[in-house]
Amino acid sequence: MSLESAQSGQYCSATLAAVNLGAEVATLVIDCLDAAPMRAMYIALGAIPDERYPGTDALVVSGLTLSFQELADYRPPIWPGSEVPIQLHLDFFVDSLDEAQEQLEAFGARRADTQPHLGTGLVVMLDPAGHPFCIGTRL
């Protein structure tokens, strides 16, 4: 399969299966200005150190490894809006929205001013570096 055919959508599941490389996500790298408050907030969400990467700041939450890349010229995404776009965001299940929001705020997160999903039970939060993420009660 060529890059062009994959980008144009001209492929089928049989073709994809034939070229499956068995890749796994090693870590989701999150850009930030300072890794310490990011770690603290994700630990408050239940993340634990990833023992596969000793001596690093890598954390595991729900089986996904997170690591934090400090950038001197980091600019947080602007949400809503697209001046500095959001590349991805995470959604988390919590037992209590109020308790989770209070605990996350104690660790540097803040509730976003815009809340388009309150009717569906999702609260948009911003992590200490400004990345949006959602919290919602378990389905």
C-alpha positions as CSV (number, residue, x, y, z in Angstrom):
1,M,0.0,0.0,0.0
2,S,1.4,3.4,-0.9
3,L,1.2,6.5,1.2
4,E,-0.9,8.1,-1.5
5,S,-3.5,5.3,-1.5
6,A,-3.8,5.4,2.3
7,Q,-4.2,9.2,2.3
8,S,-6.9,9.0,-0.4
9,G,-8.8,6.3,1.4
10,Q,-8.2,3.8,-1.4
11,Y,-7.5,0.7,0.7
12,C,-9.5,-2.1,2.3
13,S,-9.2,-3.9,5.6
14,A,-7.6,-6.9,3.9
15,T,-4.8,-4.6,2.6
16,L,-4.4,-3.0,6.1
17,A,-4.1,-6.5,7.7
18,A,-1.5,-7.5,5.2
19,V,0.8,-4.6,6.2
20,N,0.1,-4.6,10.0
21,L,3.5,-4.0,11.6
22,G,2.2,-4.9,15.1
23,A,3.1,-1.5,16.4
24,E,2.0,-0.4,19.9
25,V,1.7,3.0,21.3
26,A,4.8,3.5,23.5
27,T,3.9,6.8,25.0
28,L,1.8,9.8,24.4
29,V,4.1,12.8,24.7
30,I,2.5,16.0,25.9
31,D,4.2,19.3,25.3
32,C,4.4,21.7,28.2
33,L,6.5,24.5,29.8
34,D,7.0,22.7,33.1
35,A,6.6,18.9,33.6
36,A,6.2,18.9,37.4
37,P,2.7,20.4,37.6
38,M,1.6,18.1,34.7
39,R,2.8,15.0,36.6
40,A,1.1,16.1,39.8
41,M,-2.2,16.7,38.0
42,Y,-2.1,13.3,36.2
43,I,-1.1,11.6,39.4
44,A,-4.2,13.1,41.0
45,L,-6.2,11.5,38.2
46,G,-4.7,8.1,39.2
47,A,-1.6,7.9,37.1
48,I,1.4,5.9,38.5
49,P,5.1,5.9,37.5
50,D,5.7,3.7,34.4
51,E,8.3,1.2,35.6
52,R,9.3,0.5,32.0
53,Y,11.0,3.9,31.9
54,P,13.0,4.2,35.2
55,G,14.5,7.6,36.0
56,T,12.0,9.4,33.7
57,D,8.8,11.3,34.3
58,A,6.7,8.8,32.4
59,L,3.3,7.9,34.0
60,V,0.7,5.2,33.2
61,V,-3.0,6.0,33.4
62,S,-5.6,3.5,32.2
63,G,-2.8,1.5,30.5
64,L,-1.6,4.5,28.5
65,T,1.9,5.8,29.1
66,L,2.2,9.6,29.3
67,S,5.4,11.6,29.2
68,F,6.0,15.3,29.2
69,Q,8.2,17.3,26.9
70,E,9.3,20.6,28.3
71,L,9.6,23.3,25.6
72,A,11.0,26.8,26.3
73,D,8.8,28.3,23.6
74,Y,5.7,26.3,24.5
75,R,2.3,28.0,23.7
76,P,-0.8,26.4,25.2
77,P,-3.6,25.6,22.8
78,I,-6.4,28.2,22.5
79,W,-9.8,26.5,23.1
80,P,-12.3,27.2,21.7
81,G,-10.6,28.6,18.7
82,S,-7.8,27.7,16.4
83,E,-5.0,30.3,16.7
84,V,-3.0,27.7,18.5
85,P,-4.9,24.5,17.7
86,I,-5.5,21.5,19.9
87,Q,-3.8,18.4,18.4
88,L,-5.7,15.9,20.7
89,H,-7.4,15.7,24.0
90,L,-8.1,13.0,26.6
91,D,-11.5,12.1,28.2
92,F,-11.5,10.5,31.7
93,F,-14.3,8.7,33.5
94,V,-14.6,9.8,37.2
95,D,-16.8,8.7,40.0
96,S,-17.9,12.2,41.0
97,L,-17.6,15.3,38.7
98,D,-17.6,17.7,41.7
99,E,-15.0,15.8,43.6
100,A,-12.8,15.3,40.6
101,Q,-13.0,18.9,39.5
102,E,-12.1,20.0,43.1
103,Q,-9.1,17.6,43.3
104,L,-7.9,18.5,39.8
105,E,-8.0,22.2,40.6
106,A,-6.0,21.6,43.7
107,F,-3.3,20.1,41.4
108,G,-3.2,23.0,38.9
109,A,-6.0,22.2,36.5
110,R,-8.8,24.7,35.9
111,R,-12.3,24.5,34.5
112,A,-12.6,25.9,31.0
113,D,-14.7,29.0,30.5
114,T,-16.5,27.4,27.6
115,Q,-18.6,24.3,28.5
116,P,-20.3,22.9,25.3
117,H,-20.9,19.4,26.7
118,L,-22.5,20.0,30.1
119,G,-25.8,18.6,28.8
120,T,-24.1,15.3,28.1
121,G,-22.3,15.2,31.5
122,L,-18.9,16.2,30.3
123,V,-16.9,19.0,31.9
124,V,-14.1,20.5,30.0
125,M,-11.0,21.1,32.1
126,L,-7.6,22.6,31.2
127,D,-4.4,20.9,32.5
128,P,-1.6,23.1,34.0
129,A,-0.1,23.6,30.6
130,G,-3.5,24.6,29.1
131,H,-4.4,21.4,27.2
132,P,-8.1,20.7,27.3
133,F,-9.4,17.4,28.6
134,C,-12.8,16.2,29.7
135,I,-14.1,14.5,32.8
136,G,-17.4,12.6,32.9
137,T,-19.1,10.1,35.1
138,R,-18.8,6.5,34.1
139,L,-21.3,5.2,31.6
